[in-house]
Amino acid sequence: MTTATAAAVNVPLLDLKAQYATIRSEIEPVIKEVIESQYFIGGPKIAELECQTAGYCQTKYAIGCANGSDAILLALQALGIGPGDAVVCPTFTFFATAGSVHRLGAQPVFVDVDPATYNICPESTRQAFRCHKNIKAIVPVHLFGQAADLDAMLAIGKEFGIPVVEDAAQAIGTEDPQGRRVGSRGAIGTFSYFPSKNLGGFGDGGIITTNDDALATRMMRLRNHGMEPKYYHDEVGMNSRLDALQAAVLLVKMRHLDAWSAGRQRNAAFYDSAFAAAGAADSGTPLSAGGFQLRYPKAAPKGARHIYNQYTIRVPAAIRDAVRQDLADRKIGTEIYYPVPLHLQKCFAHLHYTRGIFPHAELAALEAIALPIYPDLVPAQLEHVAASVIECVRNRMSR
Ligand SMILES: Cc1ncc(COP(=O)(O)O)c(C=O)c1O
């Protein structure tokens, strides 16, 4: 690509308008249908989405709710988590994972992540059990669309007699090396329909999966003020329902989900080979003094399905923000997921975590940059991003 053409290529981090253009003709009639029905809360669209999602996630039940944060909260509440309890979760994740624990009056117990996958570290999890007495659940996160090591988490859960809740907000359709979908093996799985997810609504939304009859019944009740039958409340729940307009949109989008996730995988493979050809190594190798100072995501294990909700590279902390600015100057959108690990957030200062205790998460927070990966990217955009990242990192390293 010539410099003049490159300058004309605009690559936002995510372009939902491009996606909408491909499905407008399918979406508009179903929205009209819901409007004509005036059936906005509950109803057939919700039932259909729940049924299809349970099938897609390989579970017996799927229960719609207002968002992915409530999904975690409802899951933990249904498991009886409350004041005085502690819940293990990774420190390198979106805030909601721990925020939901806190909102129930329980204490998040943070653990470090694997440096290559950014997913919860089993050894750090075991260490948490040596330091805390009241741990009542583990919430691994399938971060960026890659499956966490659930075998290890389930083994720890079994050893200590506590449930595992899978935060699969970023990972609908993700599979482990045996082809098992995330959200199907823990006691409960939780998903988000936030618009930037691989399956995103036209607003907030979430869904919860389980194979357990009693937990499903309780979560259906809890999302509706704990009400069963109408106007009778044996326990206090919340208003956390998914609405019919979202369900109608999501049902259309579900038809495309696998193709979209495959598009993300293709884009990831393009970046991987461009970065490897430029001399970068994968995230399984730490950045060191020699060689090209860029790391692309380590390949998922054979047989696993990574859906690339995010594509995260690593560059030295000293140049990370400058590289981001250079990319912004070239009209390339990026983001930092996540700049501050949760154990260092001000709102959790009362838990007395100190800097340095979770080195992998802390370093990732300083070095990570997420690149545009959405399936509608065209070759010129992919080439522009890959070439610009390589050039900007080289330029900054040579200063
Ligand atoms: C890992 C993780 N957990 C939970 C959530 C919360 O989902 P929502 O934004 O739908 O409340 C998100 C959403 O960004 C997430 O990425």
The ligand as an SDF file (V2000), in Angstrom:
LIG
                    3D

 16 16  0  0  0  0  0  0  0  0999 V2000
  -15.3350  -10.3420   31.5870 C   0  0  0  0  0  0  0  0  0  0  0  0
  -16.6140   -9.5600   31.7100 C   0  0  0  0  0  0  0  0  0  0  0  0
  -17.4430   -9.8300   32.7320 N   0  0  0  0  0  0  0  0  0  0  0  0
  -18.6010   -9.1820   32.8780 C   0  0  0  0  0  0  0  0  0  0  0  0
  -18.9910   -8.2020   31.9980 C   0  0  0  0  0  0  0  0  0  0  0  0
  -20.2410   -7.4450   32.2550 C   0  0  0  0  0  0  0  0  0  0  0  0
  -21.1430   -7.4650   31.2070 O   0  0  0  0  0  0  0  0  0  0  0  0
  -22.1620   -6.2250   30.9940 P   0  0  0  0  0  0  0  0  0  0  0  0
  -21.3920   -5.0920   30.4530 O   0  0  0  0  0  0  0  0  0  0  0  0
  -23.1570   -6.7780   30.0270 O   0  0  0  0  0  0  0  0  0  0  0  0
  -22.7730   -5.9370   32.3160 O   0  0  0  0  0  0  0  0  0  0  0  0
  -18.1820   -7.8930   30.9130 C   0  0  0  0  0  0  0  0  0  0  0  0
  -18.5880   -6.8610   29.9320 C   0  0  0  0  0  0  0  0  0  0  0  0
  -17.8800   -6.1120   29.3930 O   0  0  0  0  0  0  0  0  0  0  0  0
  -16.9510   -8.5770   30.7660 C   0  0  0  0  0  0  0  0  0  0  0  0
  -16.1230   -8.3120   29.7560 O   0  0  0  0  0  0  0  0  0  0  0  0
  1  2  1  0
  2  3  1  0
  2 15  2  0
  3  4  2  0
  4  5  1  0
  5  6  1  0
  5 12  2  0
  6  7  1  0
  7  8  1  0
  8  9  2  0
  8 10  1  0
  8 11  1  0
 12 13  1  0
 12 15  1  0
 13 14  2  0
 15 16  1  0
M  END
$$$$
